[in-house]
Amino acid sequence: MKQIKQCVFILAVAWSVATGQQTPERPASPRPDDVSQYVLGPEDQIKIWALGVEEISDKPVRIDPSGEIDLPLVGRVHAAGLTVEQLKSALAQRLTKEVREPRVSVDIVEFGSQPVSIMGAVNHPGVLQVSGRKTLAEVLSLAGGLRTDAGPYVKITRQVKWGEIPIHNAKTDESGNFHVGQVQVRDLLSATNPAENILIRPHDVITVPVAEMVYVVGAVKKPGPFTLNERESVSVLQALSMAEGLGVTPKAQDSKILRAVPGNGERREIPVDLKKVMAGKAEDMALRANDILFVPDSTAKKAGVRALEAAIQTVTGVVIWHGL
């Protein structure tokens, strides 16, 4: 399953890259509505047109590390920290000495190296320095791809000054300072909705939540954690199926669900007679996120809480049941 998921992700990234190869070698200029709120920064490359001023027109200019550009007739102009519209106004003001009613346009040719933060269930989380135009799939690939415990969606958080997030569910948070949106991992990997493979902006924060889990431990064939993916719950029998069924010597009638009690970190025990459940004589109860289904071993020397503690530590490598 892990290999299949990685292959699908690679295909999705390859699709994104192949699509990008249809554009010129230098990244195409973004549409005006893409950059209406974009704030220019060092290493951004821009192209300026000024009607009747050939000395500065149609020549790529890169903003230097100090945030300035140097233009014939105009001199040095501080561009970093300005939006495209603000820079157009500043250049037009400078050109009034050369041209009556100057008409100026500014386009972004290439974005400079900018930080993008990626957190959560990726193989290499951290702050990436991203150059040029990168899609969400490409940035996830740069972070080593998704882990096998990745949840069903990717969250994108963007400062308002960098523009809106062009997906249908994007909204502004309560502070009014950030746009927040979610992209379904399934749609991104399968490329069923290419519009959601959005361009990532400087200072975006990409978060991949860890999937909700249920745990099956004890006398089963394949104990361990199992992801809920887009489901809110699975039944006891579904969870037992994920664990490939009972082991050789289960004490199935004494099984139990351990469920966290909100607010105090403890878990309450819910008795489950798996024999009756499997025979259709008892309710096939639902397991919620972080529930533990424990099946005792009839031959185990330890019993009760100690046996459960040992099983959980063996399977997960950490104590996930507090207060033992």
Buried (B, 14 or more C-beta within 10 A) or exposed (E): EEEEBEEBBEEBBEBBEEEBEEEEEEBEBBEEEBBEBBBBBBBBBBBBBBEEBEEBBEEEBBBBEEBBBEBEEBEEBBBBEBBBBBBBBBBBEBBEEBBEEBEBBBBBBBBBBBEBBBBBBBEEBEEBEBEBBBBBBBBBBBBEBBBEBBBBBBBBBBBBEBBBBBBEEBEEEEEEEBBBBBBBBBBBBEBEBBEBBBBBBBBBBBBBBEBBBBBBBBBBEEBBBBBBEEEEBBBBBBBBEBBEEBBEEBBBBBBBBBBBEEEEEEBEBBEBBBBEBBEEEBEEBBBBBBBBBBBBBEEBEEEEEEBBBBBBBEBBEEEBBEEE
